[in-house]
């Protein structure tokens, strides 16, 4: 219905019977704005925001016309996040490449690149290792008491992609 900001009819022609404003329409619950943060379970909004940031990062690193993220691009992302270097998760580029090659076979089943869901899974694993302070030869994520995939993913995105902590 073409109404202006004051709720008045905005067209030159008078409204038809179907277009007339009903006085009881102001109290219709379907027209009330939703407060997603208040209605969603704890952590859901943060996880959804992390997915949006991860999607933006994935698209940026995929490159023009690509729908998968290559291993070289993933390694560049890890280097930009300072995960490679002295005192980091990986002491040098070679160790990061070896670890990533092993994880790559598991993550994408031998395919060339990572789709968005595969990227989310891999970044969740890296984030879990970051939360534990795990280096190259630390126990796997399946241990009791290990951070959840969601916690690892959110940590990876907040620290690595957006730069917040």
Backbone torsions as a table, in degrees:
resi	resn	phi	psi	omega
1	UNK	NA	126.9	-176.9
2	UNK	-79.4	91.9	177.3
3	UNK	-116.0	149.5	176.0
4	UNK	-85.5	-173.7	-176.9
5	UNK	-64.6	-22.2	179.1
6	UNK	-90.3	-3.1	-178.9
7	UNK	87.7	11.2	179.3
8	UNK	-91.7	152.9	179.4
9	UNK	-60.7	131.8	-172.3
10	UNK	-101.6	-13.9	-178.1
11	UNK	-91.1	158.3	-180.0
12	UNK	-70.1	-39.6	179.8
13	UNK	-76.7	145.1	179.3
14	UNK	-67.0	153.7	-178.8
15	UNK	-68.6	147.3	174.1
16	UNK	-76.3	174.6	-179.5
17	UNK	-62.0	-37.2	179.7
18	UNK	-70.6	-23.6	-176.3
19	UNK	-96.1	-3.1	-177.9
20	UNK	-66.3	145.2	-178.7
21	UNK	-79.3	127.5	177.3
22	UNK	-87.3	138.1	-178.8
23	UNK	-69.8	-25.9	-179.0
24	UNK	-87.8	1.0	-177.0
25	UNK	-71.8	-20.9	-177.3
26	UNK	-65.3	-26.4	-177.9
27	UNK	-96.8	15.7	-178.6
28	UNK	-75.7	121.0	-178.0
29	UNK	-62.1	-27.1	-179.2
30	UNK	-65.9	-19.8	-179.6
31	UNK	-94.5	-4.5	178.1
32	UNK	-75.9	139.2	178.0
33	UNK	-68.3	144.9	178.4
34	UNK	-90.8	141.7	173.9
35	UNK	-104.7	95.0	-172.9
36	UNK	-63.5	-38.6	-179.4
37	UNK	-61.8	-38.1	-179.8
38	UNK	-76.7	-27.7	-176.6
39	UNK	-90.8	-23.0	-177.0
40	UNK	-84.2	155.3	176.1
41	UNK	-65.2	157.2	-178.2
42	UNK	-57.1	132.6	176.5
43	UNK	89.2	-15.7	-176.5
44	UNK	-68.0	-43.1	179.5
45	UNK	-64.0	-41.7	178.6
46	UNK	-63.9	-41.2	178.4
47	UNK	-65.3	-39.5	178.5
48	UNK	-66.7	-41.1	177.2
49	UNK	-63.7	-39.2	178.4
50	UNK	-63.2	-39.1	177.4
51	UNK	-62.9	-41.0	179.1
52	UNK	-63.6	-45.3	177.4
53	UNK	-62.9	-40.6	178.7
54	UNK	-64.9	-39.2	177.7
55	UNK	-62.1	-44.4	179.0
56	UNK	-61.3	-44.0	178.5
57	UNK	-64.1	-46.3	-179.7
58	UNK	-58.7	-44.5	179.1
59	UNK	-64.7	-39.9	-179.0
60	UNK	-64.7	-42.0	-177.8
61	UNK	-81.9	-21.1	177.4
62	UNK	-64.1	-40.2	-178.2
63	UNK	95.9	170.9	-176.6
64	UNK	-64.3	126.2	175.1
65	UNK	74.5	7.7	-179.8
66	UNK	-102.4	149.5	176.4
67	UNK	-121.8	13.0	174.3
68	UNK	-137.4	155.0	179.7
69	UNK	-102.1	122.9	-178.7
70	UNK	-78.4	165.1	-178.1
71	UNK	-65.8	-36.9	178.7
72	UNK	-64.3	-42.4	179.1
73	UNK	-65.4	-38.1	179.0
74	UNK	-65.2	-40.1	178.2
75	UNK	-64.7	-39.1	176.6
76	UNK	-62.7	-40.1	176.8
77	UNK	-62.1	-43.9	179.3
78	UNK	-63.2	-37.7	177.9
79	UNK	-67.3	-41.0	178.3
80	UNK	-64.2	-28.4	178.9
81	UNK	-82.6	1.6	-179.1
82	UNK	63.5	34.6	175.0
83	UNK	-88.3	-9.0	-178.6
84	UNK	-120.0	126.1	177.7
85	UNK	140.8	172.6	-179.6
86	UNK	-57.2	128.6	179.7
87	UNK	81.1	0.7	-179.7
88	UNK	-96.4	-176.1	179.2
89	UNK	-57.9	-39.2	178.6
90	UNK	-118.9	123.5	-174.5
91	UNK	-66.5	-27.7	178.9
92	UNK	-151.6	172.7	-176.1
93	UNK	-64.5	-36.5	-179.1
94	UNK	-62.8	-46.4	-179.9
95	UNK	-65.1	-35.9	176.9
96	UNK	-66.0	-41.1	178.2
97	UNK	-64.3	-42.2	179.6
98	UNK	-63.9	-45.1	178.6
99	UNK	-63.4	-44.8	-178.5
100	UNK	-65.1	-37.0	178.1
101	UNK	-61.8	-42.7	178.2
102	UNK	-64.6	-47.3	-179.7
103	UNK	-66.0	-33.1	-177.4
104	UNK	-62.8	-44.2	179.5
105	UNK	-59.6	-39.1	179.3
106	UNK	-75.4	-38.1	-174.3
107	UNK	-72.7	-41.6	-174.8
108	UNK	-120.3	10.0	172.8
109	UNK	59.9	35.8	177.4
110	UNK	86.8	-2.7	178.4
111	UNK	-71.8	165.2	-177.1
112	UNK	-64.1	-46.7	-173.7
113	UNK	-136.7	175.9	-179.5
114	UNK	-94.3	131.0	169.0
115	UNK	-76.4	173.7	-179.4
116	UNK	-60.0	-47.2	178.3
117	UNK	-61.5	-35.6	177.4
118	UNK	-68.6	-37.8	176.7
119	UNK	-62.4	-43.6	178.7
120	UNK	-61.8	-42.2	179.8
121	UNK	-64.5	-45.3	-179.3
122	UNK	-66.7	-42.7	179.2
123	UNK	-66.9	-30.8	174.4
124	UNK	-63.8	-40.9	177.9
125	UNK	-65.8	-42.6	178.6
126	UNK	-64.7	-42.4	178.9
127	UNK	-61.6	-38.4	176.4
128	UNK	-62.2	-41.9	178.3
129	UNK	-65.8	-37.0	177.5
130	UNK	-64.5	-41.7	-179.7
131	UNK	-64.0	-36.9	179.5
132	UNK	-81.6	-10.3	-174.9
133	UNK	71.6	25.2	-174.8
134	UNK	-79.1	138.8	173.2
135	UNK	-94.3	-149.4	-173.8
136	UNK	-67.7	-43.5	-169.9
137	UNK	-109.7	36.0	178.8
138	UNK	-87.3	160.3	178.0
139	UNK	-58.3	159.4	-177.0
140	UNK	-74.2	170.5	-176.3
141	UNK	-71.3	-12.5	-174.1
142	UNK	-80.7	-1.2	179.1
143	UNK	-63.6	155.0	173.9
144	UNK	-67.5	138.8	179.7
145	UNK	83.5	-0.6	178.0
146	UNK	-72.5	151.9	178.2
147	UNK	-62.0	150.2	179.0
148	UNK	-72.6	162.6	177.2
149	UNK	-58.9	-43.4	-178.9
150	UNK	-61.4	-44.2	179.5
151	UNK	-63.8	-41.6	178.5
152	UNK	-64.7	-42.3	-180.0
153	UNK	-64.0	-46.7	179.8
154	UNK	-62.6	-40.2	178.7
155	UNK	-64.4	-45.5	178.7
156	UNK	-57.1	-47.0	-177.6
157	UNK	-67.7	-46.3	-175.3
158	UNK	-69.2	-37.1	-178.9
159	UNK	-85.8	-44.0	-171.6
160	UNK	-87.9	-47.9	-172.7
161	UNK	-85.2	-48.1	-176.1
162	UNK	-92.6	-16.4	177.6
163	UNK	81.9	8.0	176.9
164	UNK	-91.1	161.7	174.9
165	UNK	-135.0	NA	NA
